[in-house]
């Protein structure tokens, strides 16, 4: 009897599957999301994120002329801020602008008329790209605001992370990924094309 292969749309790079795994409002999904955030943001062991809230991913229009958007995953980590996770499979040459637009909306939609600016919370964008985007060699890039002359960092209110998965795969196959790279297990999961390995990966500790 021929073994039936899983449908391609069940791969975790599919945005529907990504939302189901990490963006569902249930305890199992939140546990996985917390594990991913702790690894991707390198939270210290004694300062790991312990709770997360799944937030409505729809960015509402402020007027009929605004561009509406639906994020893949929007979450709030108490005491840390808002996180947007996006999976992008095709290179439309605009991911830097798209991510900045989403992040600016998450910043701009936080405050009500009576709120003071002190209530503004950090916004972090994590972009998982199935293509190479930047000319640099590292598979992961993090952009923050910085003073251009002294390179003094602006208060940590905005982070734009870009993970270029094809670069990771090439470096992983060449044995160039450090053993302490906490993102590696997640990226091996997202980029896996061997249908015989899903059960093995499911048994691994996400934390």
C-alpha positions as CSV (number, residue, x, y, z in Angstrom):
1,X,0.0,0.0,0.0
2,X,1.3,3.4,-0.9
3,X,1.9,5.8,2.0
4,X,-0.1,8.9,1.7
5,X,1.9,12.1,2.1
6,X,0.6,15.0,4.1
7,X,-0.9,17.8,2.1
8,X,1.4,20.7,1.5
9,X,-0.9,23.2,3.1
10,X,-0.3,21.4,6.4
11,X,3.3,22.6,6.5
12,X,4.0,25.1,9.2
13,X,5.1,27.7,6.7
14,X,1.5,28.0,5.6
15,X,0.0,31.0,7.4
16,X,-3.2,29.2,8.3
17,X,-1.2,26.4,10.0
18,X,1.1,29.0,11.7
19,X,-1.9,30.8,13.2
20,X,-3.3,27.5,14.3
21,X,-0.1,26.4,16.0
22,X,1.0,29.7,17.6
23,X,-2.0,32.0,17.4
24,X,-4.9,30.0,18.7
25,X,-6.5,31.2,22.0
26,X,-5.8,28.0,24.0
27,X,-3.3,27.0,26.6
28,X,-1.3,24.7,24.2
29,X,-0.9,27.4,21.6
30,X,0.1,30.0,24.2
31,X,2.7,27.6,25.6
32,X,4.3,27.2,22.2
33,X,4.1,30.9,21.5
34,X,5.8,31.7,24.8
35,X,8.6,29.2,24.1
36,X,9.1,30.7,20.6
37,X,9.3,34.3,22.0
38,X,11.7,33.3,24.7
39,X,14.0,31.7,22.2
40,X,13.7,34.3,19.4
41,X,14.1,37.2,21.8
42,X,16.8,35.4,23.9
43,X,14.9,36.0,27.2
44,X,17.3,35.2,30.1
45,X,16.4,32.1,32.0
46,X,15.4,33.9,35.2
47,X,13.5,36.6,33.2
48,X,11.6,34.4,30.7
49,X,8.1,35.4,29.6
50,X,5.5,33.5,31.6
51,X,2.2,34.7,30.1
52,X,0.9,35.9,26.8
53,X,-2.4,37.2,25.5
54,X,-3.6,36.5,21.9
55,X,-4.9,39.7,20.5
56,X,-7.3,40.3,17.6
57,X,-5.0,40.5,14.6
58,X,-7.3,42.9,12.6
59,X,-5.9,46.4,12.3
60,X,-9.1,48.5,12.0
61,X,-9.3,51.5,9.7
62,X,-9.4,54.9,11.3
63,X,-11.1,56.3,8.1
64,X,-12.5,54.9,4.9
65,X,-9.3,56.0,3.2
66,X,-7.0,54.0,5.4
67,X,-5.4,50.7,4.4
68,X,-6.8,47.8,6.5
69,X,-4.5,45.0,7.5
70,X,-4.8,41.5,9.1
71,X,-1.7,40.3,10.9
72,X,-0.8,36.7,11.1
73,X,-0.3,36.7,14.8
74,X,-0.7,39.6,17.3
75,X,0.1,39.0,20.9
76,X,0.7,41.0,24.1
77,X,3.3,40.0,26.6
78,X,2.5,41.6,30.0
79,X,5.3,43.9,31.1
80,X,7.1,43.6,27.7
81,X,4.8,44.9,25.0
82,X,3.1,43.8,21.7
83,X,4.5,41.3,19.3
84,X,3.6,40.7,15.6
85,X,4.7,37.5,13.9
86,X,4.5,37.3,10.1
87,X,5.2,34.4,7.8
88,X,6.0,35.6,4.2
89,X,6.6,33.0,1.5
90,X,7.0,35.2,-1.6
91,X,9.3,38.2,-2.0
92,X,7.2,41.2,-3.0
93,X,10.3,43.5,-2.5
94,X,8.5,45.4,0.2
95,X,8.9,43.5,3.4
96,X,10.9,46.2,5.2
97,X,8.1,48.7,4.5
98,X,5.3,46.3,5.3
99,X,6.8,45.3,8.6
100,X,7.4,49.0,9.5
101,X,3.8,49.8,8.6
102,X,2.4,47.0,10.7
103,X,4.6,48.0,13.6
104,X,3.6,51.7,13.3
105,X,0.0,50.7,13.5
106,X,0.6,48.7,16.6
107,X,2.2,51.7,18.1
108,X,-0.4,54.2,16.9
109,X,-3.4,52.2,18.0
110,X,-2.3,51.8,21.7
111,X,-3.4,55.1,23.2
112,X,-6.9,56.5,23.8
113,X,-7.6,60.2,23.9
114,X,-7.1,60.4,27.7
115,X,-4.0,58.3,27.8
116,X,-0.6,59.8,28.5
117,X,2.4,58.9,26.3
118,X,4.0,57.0,29.3
119,X,1.5,54.2,28.6
120,X,3.0,53.5,25.2
121,X,4.5,49.9,25.1
122,X,7.2,48.3,23.2
123,X,6.4,46.8,19.7
124,X,8.4,43.9,18.3
125,X,7.9,42.5,14.8
126,X,9.2,39.0,14.0
127,X,9.2,38.3,10.3
128,X,9.8,34.8,9.0
129,X,10.8,35.0,5.4
130,X,11.0,32.1,3.0
131,X,13.4,34.1,0.8
132,X,16.6,36.0,1.0
133,X,16.0,39.7,1.4
134,X,19.1,41.5,2.7
135,X,22.5,41.3,1.1
136,X,24.3,40.6,4.4
137,X,25.3,37.0,5.3
138,X,23.6,36.5,8.7
139,X,20.2,34.8,8.5
140,X,18.8,37.0,11.3
141,X,18.7,40.8,11.4
142,X,17.3,43.0,14.1
143,X,16.8,46.7,13.5
144,X,16.3,49.3,16.3
145,X,16.4,53.1,16.4
146,X,19.9,54.4,17.1
147,X,21.6,57.8,17.2
148,X,23.6,57.9,13.9
149,X,26.8,59.6,15.2
150,X,27.4,58.1,18.6
151,X,25.3,54.9,18.0
152,X,23.5,55.5,21.2
153,X,20.4,53.3,21.2
154,X,17.0,54.9,21.4
155,X,14.8,53.6,24.3
156,X,13.8,50.1,23.4
157,X,10.3,50.7,22.0
158,X,10.6,49.3,18.5
159,X,12.3,46.1,17.2
160,X,12.1,44.8,13.6
161,X,13.4,41.2,13.3
162,X,13.9,39.5,9.9
163,X,14.7,35.8,9.7
164,X,15.7,34.7,6.2
165,X,15.0,31.0,6.3
166,X,16.9,30.0,3.1
167,X,20.1,31.5,4.5
168,X,19.5,29.5,7.7
169,X,19.0,26.3,5.8
170,X,22.3,26.8,3.9
171,X,24.2,27.6,7.0
172,X,22.7,24.8,8.9
173,X,23.6,22.3,6.2
174,X,27.1,23.6,6.2
175,X,27.3,23.1,10.0
176,X,27.7,26.9,10.7
177,X,24.8,27.3,13.2
178,X,26.1,27.5,16.7
179,X,24.9,24.9,19.2
180,X,23.5,27.7,21.5
181,X,21.4,29.2,18.7
182,X,18.0,29.1,20.4
183,X,16.1,29.9,17.2
184,X,17.5,26.9,15.3
185,X,15.1,24.3,16.5
186,X,12.1,26.5,15.4
187,X,13.6,27.2,12.0
188,X,14.3,23.5,11.4
189,X,10.7,22.9,12.2
190,X,9.4,25.7,9.9
191,X,11.7,24.7,7.0
192,X,11.4,20.9,7.3
193,X,10.4,19.3,4.0
194,X,10.9,15.7,5.1
195,X,7.5,14.3,6.0
196,X,9.0,11.4,7.9
197,X,10.4,13.8,10.6
198,X,7.2,15.5,11.8
199,X,6.6,12.9,14.6
200,X,10.2,13.2,15.7
201,X,10.0,17.0,15.8
202,X,6.7,16.9,17.7
203,X,8.4,15.0,20.5
204,X,11.0,17.7,21.0
205,X,10.8,20.0,24.0
206,X,9.7,23.4,22.6
207,X,11.2,25.2,25.6
